[in-house]
Amino acid sequence: MYTNADTITNKFAELQILITIHDPAVIAVAEVKPKNPKAPLTKAGLKIKDFELIANTNCFNNQGRGVCIYVHESLYKHCTESNRMMVLNQFGSTLLKKKTC
């Protein structure tokens, strides 16, 4: 599932409803931060139950709008810890690496 949030904090409830309806394994969210943020986002503030958050650094600094990928924990069930860490460390190719676990 993909969405351009144009600020995730005010669309988080809607995202939760879409997750319930569509039951996605992977969610990509662009433009996570507001155009003029008043406070920084935190990983805790972006947490979605049963999903691993993979966020680029722009989600938590003063550059760009940020991109997040959420991967459902069930996709890691057959991964070794080293393969799981490889997936988390390869933000740009996460979906491709997923298949090698």
C-alpha angles and dihedrals in degrees: 000000000000132000137170100222101187085205116001096206094071093042099044095105091050090050090052090053091050090051090053092049100042102029094212124192093205129029125190118195123188127193093026096166127062119253091250107025117200094192132019120257119242131209088241089055091053097047119130117192114256093009130105111224118225109183132173116234092256088075090068106031137059096266129091128340099278137239126229131190119196117200119194112241091234089071089064095051094103098034124109114232092252092052090046091053090047088056093049093047095050099066095164095054101028096129093051094047090049091074093058097061 
